[in-house]
Each structure stands twice: as C-alpha cells, then as structure tokens.
C-alpha cells in the first residue's frame, strides 16, 4: 500500500502479521476476573505494554520499515512522535540498520525521550505540540532526503497495528466488543478492520480524551474545543489522520470521550488489580467503561493496554490522587482556638477512629483568623471513605470547623 491508498483490508493486516512475525512480542490476552466483577461485564485485556518498547506502536513501525526500498533504508527515516512510535521505529530501525531521526514536542515526558535514545534513535525536540513537531519533521524530511514514517496516517502502519486484533480474537474469540484508544486513529483503523471481518462482526468503540476530541469531532460532525494538559498525552492529537479517519468512518460504531479523572482511575485500577503499569493513553479504553458502565453492562469486551511508558513521578501523583478521591488519603483543615491542649484533643479523635496522621501543618501567621486563631492542616490515612467520614463527623459534633481539601 502507499500513503495515498484509502483502502485497508483484512488481507493487508494478515500480510503485515506474516512480515513482522517473530520480531515483535505476541502479547497475552487475559480475562480479568476482578475487573469483570467491578464493571459488570466480561473483560479481556491485551497486554501490549509487554512489548519490548512497552507499546503496540512497534508493530506498525516495523511493517513500514520492512516495506522500504534499499535506497530508502540507506538514507534513513524520520518521524514526529509523542514517544511510543519513536521508540518502536528507533528500536526496529537500529535492529535493521536503518538510521532513525525522531522529532518530539518539548513537552514529551523525559522517560520517552530517554527510552527513544536508548534504542538508537536520534531525538530532536521542537515545538510545544505534536503538530509543531510534525511540521519540523516534514521540513527535515525535505532538507535531508529522508523517508517520513507517519505515526498513524499511513496504511502500512495501520495494517501493522491491526495485528493486535488478530492475536486478540485468536486468544479470545468470544469477544463481542472492543474498546480502543484513539489519537490519530492508526490502532483503531487496523483493529476495527479486523473486527468487522470476523464471522460475526465485532462492535468497535473508540475512546478519546475529552481534551482532544479530534476524531470525535470529525466522526460526529461536532466542533468541541481541543487543547490542555492530559494524562493521555500519547493520544493528544489535534487533527486525526486523513486516511485513518476514512477508515474510522467505515468501521467504528461509536466514540466515547473520557475525562481526566477516569483516565487517572483507570491507570490506578490497572496497577492495583492487574499489577501492570499502563500510561494514560493505554488506559483510555478502561476509562471509557468506567465513565459509561451502563453502556457496556453484560458485554464481552476486549481492551488493549496499548502502552506502559509513563513518567514515574506522574504515576506516583496519579496513585496518590486516586487514594485521595477514594477517601484513603485526606487533608483536613481544622480551625482551633489557640489554647493549651487544643491540638492534643484533636489528636485523640484521630486515635479513637484509628486514622493515621501523616503530616501536620500549623498556620499562625498567614491566616484570616484573629491573632489568637489557629488553622491546622492534617494529612491523614484512613481505611476507606466511611472511616474518614466518621472522623469528620466526630470532630464536627465536638464543635470543630472542619473542611477537606478536595482533588478534581
């Protein structure tokens, strides 16, 4: 196929599977008993975060590399990427002896820059968004005579990504719905093509970050705003691919938008329940189910955990925020009278309710209270929301003014 083709068929994906066989990990598709119970649906997970580069992207990158001419291989390739495509292209390009240059936005997480360089890619940081990086990569392509390998808007790349679905349906043929993250549309184009070619066509649902509803806008004829900081930076694309959007229009049944809090909850759940690290984009499918449980109740669903490259500091922040939302961590602001024993009496309530105190902050100077007033912030750890609520009620009943610092 060439970049101008508008077709993508099951045969294209089958050919890609033969081409890349043995050079990428055949990741497992496993049934999750716990998630199935929580969500009221049967959930299968495809662990693409187990790839060598921790993302499915190397499938499409390798397929595209193997279709290059000898002259193109010799001169090298270039791409613009938020990270995972760059790692896949760099890894397999280096393995095949093809020079790889990657242009990334300056906002790309450090972990993705370092991992791309560690597998042989030459990284150029340019611009604040993917679109800025893309424009610069196209400029370098012309100046240096390189071959551009698009992260999603390329039939050969999309065909490679579709091999995820071939393996998923081979391992779990009972799946009747797949929920697939959408950024530029390469993954859902490939997987959707395979899904609709099954003996009994499978429902194809896209999951897109609400802050970047580019594919949803094109699919639904909407004009929702795009932009902002999203946990799912891997699918933060302002414009969908021209080729992939045509495929999406043909094979996708619905596109659901997910809020940041559901992305955070999904990342946290996957780590706690499945003991697997997934980045925000990789958790978008689960986030869509968390946000629309009634839409999926009772269904047999396949989710692809398409990437696991998340900055460790960001992951820690996500986990702590999720603990705060669930009531297991809290920051209580308590107004006291500045009297001997005032703080001690408050501490006794924490002890009585078996709530662990982590940090205590006194505010004597920078406060709106009178000079003899006192505000104490107490960070604490409870068993669950009920235990925390019982403590707050006890403090309130004893005349203390208590407020809780909430997370979004």
MIMI-783811 format. One record per residue (C-alpha): residue number from 1; residue in three letters; x, y, z. Coordinates in nm, 4 decimals. Last residue first. Layout:
! residues N
> i/aa/xx/yy/zz
> NUM/ALA/X/Y/Z $
...
This chain:
! residues 408
> i/aa/xx/yy/zz
> 408/UNK/-1.0622/1.7228/4.0995 $
> 407/UNK/-0.8975/1.6724/4.4374 $
> 406/UNK/-1.0622/1.8040/4.7545 $
> 405/UNK/-0.9086/1.9787/5.0566 $
> 404/UNK/-1.1470/1.8844/5.3375 $
> 403/UNK/-1.3089/2.1283/5.5753 $
> 402/UNK/-1.3557/2.1029/5.9506 $
> 401/UNK/-1.4846/2.3630/6.1987 $
> 400/UNK/-1.4623/2.1981/6.5383 $
> 399/UNK/-1.7644/2.1941/6.7665 $
> 398/UNK/-1.7433/1.8431/6.9124 $
> 397/UNK/-2.0015/1.7181/6.6623 $
> 396/UNK/-1.7782/1.8467/6.3829 $
> 395/UNK/-1.4834/1.6405/6.5073 $
> 394/UNK/-1.6989/1.3283/6.5369 $
> 393/UNK/-1.8464/1.3843/6.1923 $
> 392/UNK/-1.5011/1.4260/6.0362 $
> 391/UNK/-1.3832/1.1037/6.1996 $
> 390/UNK/-1.6879/0.9092/6.0799 $
> 389/UNK/-1.6394/1.0419/5.7273 $
> 388/UNK/-1.2798/0.9139/5.7273 $
> 387/UNK/-1.3843/0.5650/5.8348 $
> 386/UNK/-1.6594/0.5565/5.5731 $
> 385/UNK/-1.4245/0.6745/5.2949 $
> 384/UNK/-1.1822/0.3848/5.3485 $
> 383/UNK/-0.9041/0.2553/5.5718 $
> 382/UNK/-0.7843/0.6049/5.6559 $
> 381/UNK/-0.4618/0.7973/5.6023 $
> 380/UNK/-0.4063/1.1529/5.7188 $
> 379/UNK/-0.2799/1.4931/5.6193 $
> 378/UNK/-0.3650/1.7430/5.8907 $
> 377/UNK/-0.3946/2.1156/5.8240 $
> 376/UNK/-0.4205/2.3211/6.1402 $
> 375/UNK/-0.5643/2.6710/6.1471 $
> 374/UNK/-0.5163/2.8752/6.4643 $
> 373/UNK/-0.6811/3.1888/6.5983 $
> 372/UNK/-0.5184/3.4093/6.8623 $
> 371/UNK/-0.4271/3.6762/6.6071 $
> 370/UNK/-0.7768/3.6674/6.4580 $
> 369/UNK/-0.8298/3.4331/6.1601 $
> 368/UNK/-0.7543/3.5348/5.8036 $
> 367/UNK/-0.4372/3.3240/5.8064 $
> 366/UNK/-0.0746/3.3608/5.7055 $
> 365/UNK/0.0777/3.3907/6.0551 $
> 364/UNK/-0.0437/3.1021/6.2724 $
> 363/UNK/-0.0943/2.8246/6.0154 $
> 362/UNK/0.0192/2.4926/6.1640 $
> 361/UNK/0.0834/2.1951/5.9314 $
> 360/UNK/0.0619/1.8313/6.0475 $
> 359/UNK/0.1721/1.5346/5.8345 $
> 358/UNK/0.0964/1.1602/5.8116 $
> 357/UNK/-0.1676/1.1047/6.0806 $
> 356/UNK/-0.3213/0.7531/6.0831 $
> 355/UNK/-0.6947/0.7207/6.1400 $
> 354/UNK/-0.7807/0.4666/6.4127 $
> 353/UNK/-1.1097/0.6424/6.4960 $
> 352/UNK/-1.0177/0.6946/6.8626 $
> 351/UNK/-0.6634/0.7931/6.7660 $
> 350/UNK/-0.7820/1.0613/6.5254 $
> 349/UNK/-1.0187/1.1893/6.7934 $
> 348/UNK/-0.7364/1.1977/7.0479 $
> 347/UNK/-0.5290/1.4077/6.8080 $
> 346/UNK/-0.7960/1.6776/6.8176 $
> 345/UNK/-0.7697/1.6928/7.1954 $
> 344/UNK/-0.3913/1.7204/7.1702 $
> 343/UNK/-0.4208/2.0129/6.9281 $
> 342/UNK/-0.6237/2.2134/7.1755 $
> 341/UNK/-0.4121/2.1098/7.4778 $
> 340/UNK/-0.3151/2.4654/7.5725 $
> 339/UNK/-0.5410/2.7116/7.3898 $
> 338/UNK/-0.5191/2.8766/7.0492 $
> 337/UNK/-0.8783/2.8070/6.9478 $
> 336/UNK/-0.8884/2.5633/6.6599 $
> 335/UNK/-0.9923/2.5635/6.2952 $
> 334/UNK/-0.9357/2.2284/6.1215 $
> 333/UNK/-0.8270/2.1760/5.7626 $
> 332/UNK/-0.8347/1.8067/5.6734 $
> 331/UNK/-0.6073/1.6646/5.4067 $
> 330/UNK/-0.7158/1.3182/5.3039 $
> 329/UNK/-0.5862/0.9788/5.1946 $
> 328/UNK/-0.8000/0.6631/5.1893 $
> 327/UNK/-1.1087/0.8620/5.0970 $
> 326/UNK/-1.1398/0.7158/4.7447 $
> 325/UNK/-1.0601/1.0501/4.5862 $
> 324/UNK/-0.7465/1.0869/4.7990 $
> 323/UNK/-0.6231/0.7379/4.7084 $
> 322/UNK/-0.6760/0.8265/4.3423 $
> 321/UNK/-0.4730/1.1439/4.3865 $
> 320/UNK/-0.1912/0.9409/4.5443 $
> 319/UNK/-0.1893/0.6936/4.2535 $
> 318/UNK/-0.1891/0.9675/3.9906 $
> 317/UNK/0.0952/1.1520/4.1654 $
> 316/UNK/0.3062/0.8349/4.1811 $
> 315/UNK/0.2435/0.7738/3.8115 $
> 314/UNK/0.3478/1.1307/3.7304 $
> 313/UNK/0.6725/1.0842/3.9219 $
> 312/UNK/0.7344/0.7525/3.7451 $
> 311/UNK/0.6838/0.9013/3.3977 $
> 310/UNK/0.4545/0.6737/3.1981 $
> 309/UNK/0.5519/0.4402/2.9179 $
> 308/UNK/0.3122/0.1477/2.9518 $
> 307/UNK/0.1308/0.1459/2.6197 $
> 306/UNK/-0.1582/-0.0113/2.4274 $
> 305/UNK/-0.3485/-0.1780/2.7064 $
> 304/UNK/-0.5936/-0.3162/2.4511 $
> 303/UNK/-0.9413/-0.3857/2.5845 $
> 302/UNK/-1.1679/-0.6700/2.4681 $
> 301/UNK/-1.5255/-0.6748/2.5931 $
> 300/UNK/-1.7875/-0.9429/2.6433 $
> 299/UNK/-2.0990/-0.7423/2.7308 $
> 298/UNK/-2.3149/-0.7640/3.0442 $
> 297/UNK/-2.3148/-0.3899/3.1123 $
> 296/UNK/-2.1239/-0.1952/2.8476 $
> 295/UNK/-2.3320/0.1225/2.8033 $
> 294/UNK/-2.4390/0.1122/3.1698 $
> 293/UNK/-2.0776/0.1497/3.2755 $
> 292/UNK/-2.0149/0.4681/3.0769 $
> 291/UNK/-1.7362/0.6528/3.2621 $
> 290/UNK/-1.5649/0.3385/3.3944 $
> 289/UNK/-1.6043/0.1796/3.0507 $
> 288/UNK/-1.4396/0.4774/2.8805 $
> 287/UNK/-1.1572/0.4748/3.1368 $
> 286/UNK/-1.0910/0.1080/3.0557 $
> 285/UNK/-1.0389/0.2016/2.6920 $
> 284/UNK/-0.8310/0.5073/2.7824 $
> 283/UNK/-0.5814/0.3077/2.9930 $
> 282/UNK/-0.3126/0.2935/2.7246 $
> 281/UNK/-0.3426/0.6671/2.6638 $
> 280/UNK/-0.2847/0.7367/3.0337 $
> 279/UNK/0.0165/0.5079/3.0631 $
> 278/UNK/-0.0153/0.1498/3.1874 $
> 277/UNK/0.1871/-0.0244/3.4594 $
> 276/UNK/0.0584/-0.3752/3.5415 $
> 275/UNK/-0.0260/-0.5277/3.8799 $
> 274/UNK/-0.3644/-0.6333/3.7380 $
> 273/UNK/-0.5697/-0.5045/4.0304 $
> 272/UNK/-0.3689/-0.2186/4.1825 $
> 271/UNK/-0.1785/-0.1148/3.8708 $
> 270/UNK/-0.4772/-0.1490/3.6408 $
> 269/UNK/-0.7004/0.0307/3.8880 $
> 268/UNK/-0.4625/0.3270/3.9194 $
> 267/UNK/-0.4323/0.3802/3.5440 $
> 266/UNK/-0.8117/0.3515/3.5099 $
> 265/UNK/-0.8795/0.5982/3.7922 $
> 264/UNK/-0.6430/0.8524/3.6380 $
> 263/UNK/-0.8102/0.8183/3.2974 $
> 262/UNK/-1.1491/0.8494/3.4656 $
> 261/UNK/-1.0398/1.1680/3.6434 $
> 260/UNK/-0.9070/1.3112/3.3176 $
> 259/UNK/-1.2445/1.2883/3.1448 $
> 258/UNK/-1.3261/1.0376/2.8724 $
> 257/UNK/-1.4946/1.0883/2.5359 $
> 256/UNK/-1.6747/0.7953/2.3733 $
> 255/UNK/-1.6658/0.7148/2.0020 $
> 254/UNK/-1.9243/0.4813/1.8496 $
> 253/UNK/-1.9668/0.2179/1.5785 $
> 252/UNK/-1.6231/0.2452/1.4144 $
> 251/UNK/-1.5585/0.0599/1.0861 $
> 250/UNK/-1.6373/0.2933/0.7956 $
> 249/UNK/-1.5962/0.6385/0.9484 $
> 248/UNK/-1.2827/0.5097/1.1204 $
> 247/UNK/-1.1374/0.4006/0.7859 $
> 246/UNK/-1.1910/0.7468/0.6404 $
> 245/UNK/-1.0470/0.8968/0.9588 $
> 244/UNK/-0.7353/0.6810/0.9204 $
> 243/UNK/-0.6537/0.8166/0.5758 $
> 242/UNK/-0.6949/1.1828/0.6663 $
> 241/UNK/-0.5271/1.1343/1.0016 $
> 240/UNK/-0.6896/1.2991/1.3014 $
> 239/UNK/-0.6113/1.6626/1.3876 $
> 238/UNK/-0.5388/1.7963/1.7368 $
> 237/UNK/-0.3674/1.4832/1.8652 $
> 236/UNK/-0.3347/1.4160/2.2387 $
> 235/UNK/-0.3416/1.0348/2.2088 $
> 234/UNK/0.0000/0.9690/2.3671 $
> 233/UNK/-0.0530/1.2652/2.6006 $
> 232/UNK/-0.3194/1.0659/2.7875 $
> 231/UNK/-0.2684/1.2385/3.1234 $
> 230/UNK/-0.3964/1.5495/2.9517 $
> 229/UNK/-0.2736/1.9078/2.9625 $
> 228/UNK/-0.4893/2.1358/2.7508 $
> 227/UNK/-0.6226/2.1533/2.3976 $
> 226/UNK/-0.9169/2.0858/2.1691 $
> 225/UNK/-1.2538/2.2584/2.1682 $
> 224/UNK/-1.5633/2.0629/2.0553 $
> 223/UNK/-1.6763/2.1235/1.6993 $
> 222/UNK/-1.9006/1.8304/1.6152 $
> 221/UNK/-1.9648/1.6470/1.2880 $
> 220/UNK/-1.9771/1.3177/1.4777 $
> 219/UNK/-1.6807/1.1429/1.3123 $
> 218/UNK/-1.4688/1.4540/1.2540 $
> 217/UNK/-1.5355/1.5931/1.6017 $
> 216/UNK/-1.4849/1.2511/1.7595 $
> 215/UNK/-1.1505/1.2140/1.5811 $
> 214/UNK/-1.0265/1.5435/1.7226 $
> 213/UNK/-1.1730/1.5123/2.0730 $
> 212/UNK/-0.8509/1.6260/2.2469 $
> 211/UNK/-0.9462/1.7456/2.5977 $
> 210/UNK/-1.2190/1.4815/2.6158 $
> 209/UNK/-0.9572/1.2091/2.5751 $
> 208/UNK/-1.0733/0.9541/2.3169 $
> 207/UNK/-1.2100/0.6023/2.3472 $
> 206/UNK/-1.3308/0.4356/2.0263 $
> 205/UNK/-1.5895/0.1581/2.0211 $
> 204/UNK/-1.5902/-0.1246/1.7640 $
> 203/UNK/-1.8668/-0.3863/1.7809 $
> 202/UNK/-1.7484/-0.7212/1.6437 $
> 201/UNK/-1.8748/-0.8666/1.3164 $
> 200/UNK/-1.9774/-1.2350/1.3488 $
> 199/UNK/-1.7563/-1.4233/1.1053 $
> 198/UNK/-1.4900/-1.1591/1.1782 $
> 197/UNK/-1.4082/-0.9020/0.9100 $
> 196/UNK/-1.5536/-0.6099/1.1110 $
> 195/UNK/-1.3092/-0.6739/1.3935 $
> 194/UNK/-1.0074/-0.6947/1.1611 $
> 193/UNK/-1.0812/-0.3554/1.0076 $
> 192/UNK/-1.1537/-0.2140/1.3535 $
> 191/UNK/-0.8140/-0.3291/1.4797 $
> 190/UNK/-0.6296/-0.1577/1.1959 $
> 189/UNK/-0.8297/0.1629/1.1983 $
> 188/UNK/-0.8470/0.1625/1.5796 $
> 187/UNK/-0.4687/0.1498/1.6049 $
> 186/UNK/-0.3927/0.4114/1.3396 $
> 185/UNK/-0.6547/0.6644/1.4516 $
> 184/UNK/-0.4569/0.9807/1.5244 $
> 183/UNK/-0.5291/0.9512/1.8947 $
> 182/UNK/-0.7972/0.6918/1.9558 $
> 181/UNK/-0.7965/0.4327/2.2368 $
> 180/UNK/-0.9791/0.1067/2.1539 $
> 179/UNK/-1.2846/-0.0534/2.3117 $
> 178/UNK/-1.3580/-0.3910/2.1526 $
> 177/UNK/-1.6995/-0.5563/2.1616 $
> 176/UNK/-1.8118/-0.9157/2.1007 $
> 175/UNK/-1.5171/-1.1080/2.2489 $
> 174/UNK/-1.5881/-1.4840/2.2424 $
> 173/UNK/-1.2914/-1.5483/2.0119 $
> 172/UNK/-1.0474/-1.4833/2.2992 $
> 171/UNK/-0.6955/-1.5953/2.2012 $
> 170/UNK/-0.7379/-1.5810/1.8215 $
> 169/UNK/-0.9525/-1.2683/1.8595 $
> 168/UNK/-0.6770/-1.0869/2.0500 $
> 167/UNK/-0.3993/-1.2061/1.8193 $
> 166/UNK/-0.5675/-1.0779/1.5048 $
> 165/UNK/-0.6702/-0.7621/1.6915 $
> 164/UNK/-0.3104/-0.6628/1.7738 $
> 163/UNK/-0.2201/-0.7391/1.4098 $
> 162/UNK/-0.4225/-0.4295/1.3206 $
> 161/UNK/-0.1335/-0.2111/1.4287 $
> 160/UNK/0.0730/-0.3407/1.1374 $
> 159/UNK/-0.2050/-0.2590/0.8917 $
> 158/UNK/-0.2288/0.0921/1.0384 $
> 157/UNK/0.1447/0.1482/0.9793 $
> 156/UNK/0.1210/0.0229/0.6206 $
> 155/UNK/-0.1874/0.2364/0.5541 $
> 154/UNK/-0.0164/0.5529/0.6863 $
> 153/UNK/-0.1797/0.8242/0.8966 $
> 152/UNK/-0.0690/0.6812/1.2328 $
> 151/UNK/0.2874/0.7570/1.3425 $
> 150/UNK/0.3864/0.8730/0.9926 $
> 149/UNK/0.7099/0.7316/0.8570 $
> 148/UNK/0.8835/1.0085/0.6618 $
> 147/UNK/1.1620/0.8949/0.4314 $
> 146/UNK/1.4756/1.1105/0.4494 $
> 145/UNK/1.6190/1.3396/0.1825 $
> 144/UNK/1.7889/1.5708/0.4325 $
> 143/UNK/1.6158/1.9020/0.3587 $
> 142/UNK/1.2824/1.7540/0.2536 $
> 141/UNK/1.2498/1.5251/0.5567 $
> 140/UNK/1.3880/1.7986/0.7820 $
> 139/UNK/1.0931/2.0237/0.6915 $
> 138/UNK/0.8461/1.7394/0.7378 $
> 137/UNK/0.9947/1.6749/1.0812 $
> 136/UNK/0.9545/2.0425/1.1720 $
> 135/UNK/0.5862/2.0408/1.0779 $
> 134/UNK/0.5263/1.7215/1.2771 $
> 133/UNK/0.6973/1.8609/1.5865 $
> 132/UNK/0.4702/2.1650/1.5821 $
> 131/UNK/0.1637/1.9441/1.5265 $
> 130/UNK/0.2655/1.7170/1.8130 $
> 129/UNK/0.2602/2.0150/2.0428 $
> 128/UNK/0.5015/2.2535/2.2174 $
> 127/UNK/0.7626/2.2897/1.9462 $
> 126/UNK/1.0874/2.1085/1.8637 $
> 125/UNK/1.2981/1.8434/2.0374 $
> 124/UNK/1.5231/1.6426/1.8007 $
> 123/UNK/1.5936/1.2830/1.9057 $
> 122/UNK/1.8350/1.0494/1.7265 $
> 121/UNK/1.7016/0.6974/1.7762 $
> 120/UNK/1.9207/0.4077/1.8883 $
> 119/UNK/1.7218/0.2124/2.1481 $
> 118/UNK/1.8475/0.4221/2.4420 $
> 117/UNK/1.7646/0.7448/2.2591 $
> 116/UNK/1.3973/0.6513/2.2402 $
> 115/UNK/1.3971/0.5415/2.6052 $
> 114/UNK/1.5470/0.8704/2.7185 $
> 113/UNK/1.2982/1.0809/2.5248 $
> 112/UNK/1.0060/0.8692/2.6457 $
> 111/UNK/1.1123/0.8876/3.0116 $
> 110/UNK/1.1553/1.2631/2.9848 $
> 109/UNK/0.7848/1.3099/2.9153 $
> 108/UNK/0.7264/1.4940/2.5833 $
> 107/UNK/0.6546/1.8653/2.6364 $
> 106/UNK/0.9375/1.9722/2.4043 $
> 105/UNK/0.7443/1.8103/2.1204 $
> 104/UNK/0.9328/1.5249/1.9533 $
> 103/UNK/1.1205/1.4951/1.6228 $
> 102/UNK/1.2709/1.1495/1.5695 $
> 101/UNK/1.5606/1.0624/1.3388 $
> 100/UNK/1.6222/0.6967/1.2511 $
> 99/UNK/1.9160/0.5444/1.0597 $
> 98/UNK/1.8215/0.1993/0.9193 $
> 97/UNK/2.0485/-0.0912/1.0211 $
> 96/UNK/1.7641/-0.3401/1.0709 $
> 95/UNK/1.7996/-0.3528/1.4513 $
> 94/UNK/1.8507/0.0240/1.4610 $
> 93/UNK/1.5316/0.0747/1.2610 $
> 92/UNK/1.3489/-0.1768/1.4804 $
> 91/UNK/1.4329/0.0058/1.8013 $
> 90/UNK/1.4087/0.3564/1.6595 $
> 89/UNK/1.0717/0.2951/1.4927 $
> 88/UNK/0.9244/0.1374/1.8042 $
> 87/UNK/1.0663/0.4051/2.0311 $
> 86/UNK/0.9514/0.6897/1.8092 $
> 85/UNK/0.6042/0.5451/1.7738 $
> 84/UNK/0.5810/0.5376/2.1550 $
> 83/UNK/0.7030/0.8914/2.2165 $
> 82/UNK/0.4897/1.1908/2.1272 $
> 81/UNK/0.6006/1.1343/1.7695 $
> 80/UNK/0.7261/1.3008/1.4558 $
> 79/UNK/0.9121/1.0683/1.2220 $
> 78/UNK/1.2268/1.0412/1.0136 $
> 77/UNK/1.3758/0.7596/0.8089 $
> 76/UNK/1.7190/0.6710/0.6747 $
> 75/UNK/1.9246/0.7232/0.3595 $
> 74/UNK/2.0244/0.3549/0.3358 $
> 73/UNK/1.6767/0.2249/0.4128 $
> 72/UNK/1.5235/0.4482/0.1469 $
> 71/UNK/1.7767/0.3253/-0.1091 $
> 70/UNK/1.7073/-0.0393/-0.0208 $
> 69/UNK/1.3331/0.0205/-0.0709 $
> 68/UNK/1.1077/0.0417/0.2335 $
> 67/UNK/0.8386/-0.2226/0.3014 $
> 66/UNK/1.0175/-0.3721/0.6029 $
> 65/UNK/1.0291/-0.0299/0.7674 $
> 64/UNK/0.6519/0.0181/0.7359 $
> 63/UNK/0.5790/-0.3195/0.8962 $
> 62/UNK/0.8279/-0.2429/1.1727 $
> 61/UNK/0.6658/0.0906/1.2567 $
> 60/UNK/0.3186/-0.0625/1.2550 $
> 59/UNK/0.4118/-0.3337/1.5052 $
> 58/UNK/0.6441/-0.1057/1.7057 $
> 57/UNK/0.3489/0.1075/1.8056 $
> 56/UNK/0.1983/-0.1603/2.0320 $
> 55/UNK/0.3805/-0.0167/2.3354 $
> 54/UNK/0.6250/-0.1136/2.6124 $
> 53/UNK/0.9334/-0.0836/2.3871 $
> 52/UNK/0.9977/-0.4587/2.4252 $
> 51/UNK/0.6231/-0.5238/2.4086 $
> 50/UNK/0.4585/-0.6038/2.7427 $
> 49/UNK/0.2562/-0.2797/2.7367 $
> 48/UNK/0.0649/-0.4526/2.4577 $
> 47/UNK/-0.1123/-0.6545/2.7263 $
> 46/UNK/-0.4465/-0.7376/2.5627 $
> 45/UNK/-0.7028/-0.7363/2.8435 $
> 44/UNK/-1.0305/-0.9320/2.8428 $
> 43/UNK/-1.3276/-0.8009/3.0392 $
> 42/UNK/-1.6655/-0.9692/3.0926 $
> 41/UNK/-1.9090/-0.7023/3.2114 $
> 40/UNK/-2.0474/-0.5843/3.5458 $
> 39/UNK/-1.7633/-0.3359/3.5908 $
> 38/UNK/-1.6281/-0.4455/3.9293 $
> 37/UNK/-1.6820/-0.8170/3.8671 $
> 36/UNK/-1.5223/-0.8067/3.5212 $
> 35/UNK/-1.2354/-0.6005/3.6612 $
> 34/UNK/-1.1730/-0.8722/3.9216 $
> 33/UNK/-1.1983/-1.1708/3.6889 $
> 32/UNK/-0.9727/-1.0209/3.4253 $
> 31/UNK/-0.9539/-1.2478/3.1189 $
> 30/UNK/-0.6121/-1.2488/2.9545 $
> 29/UNK/-0.4841/-1.1668/2.6071 $
> 28/UNK/-0.1092/-1.2271/2.6051 $
> 27/UNK/0.1479/-1.0406/2.3936 $
> 26/UNK/0.2990/-1.1950/2.0823 $
> 25/UNK/0.6191/-0.9947/2.1169 $
> 24/UNK/0.7555/-0.8391/1.7985 $
> 23/UNK/1.0216/-0.9712/1.5586 $
> 22/UNK/0.8917/-1.3287/1.5355 $
> 21/UNK/0.6158/-1.2412/1.2914 $
> 20/UNK/0.6583/-0.8923/1.1425 $
> 19/UNK/0.6008/-0.9814/0.7770 $
> 18/UNK/0.3488/-1.2595/0.8401 $
> 17/UNK/0.1353/-1.0253/1.0536 $
> 16/UNK/0.1647/-0.7482/0.7932 $
> 15/UNK/0.0243/-0.9810/0.5275 $
> 14/UNK/-0.2680/-1.0677/0.7562 $
> 13/UNK/-0.3303/-0.6962/0.8150 $
> 12/UNK/-0.3373/-0.6188/0.4429 $
> 11/UNK/-0.5620/-0.9220/0.3891 $
> 10/UNK/-0.8111/-0.7900/0.6453 $
> 9/UNK/-0.8500/-0.4802/0.4351 $
> 8/UNK/-0.7416/-0.1176/0.4382 $
> 7/UNK/-0.8325/0.1034/0.1461 $
> 6/UNK/-0.7786/0.4774/0.1106 $
> 5/UNK/-0.4450/0.4489/-0.0675 $
> 4/UNK/-0.2437/0.7700/-0.0999 $
> 3/UNK/0.0147/0.6648/0.1564 $
> 2/UNK/0.1014/0.3612/-0.0485 $
> 1/UNK/0.0000/0.0000/0.0000 $
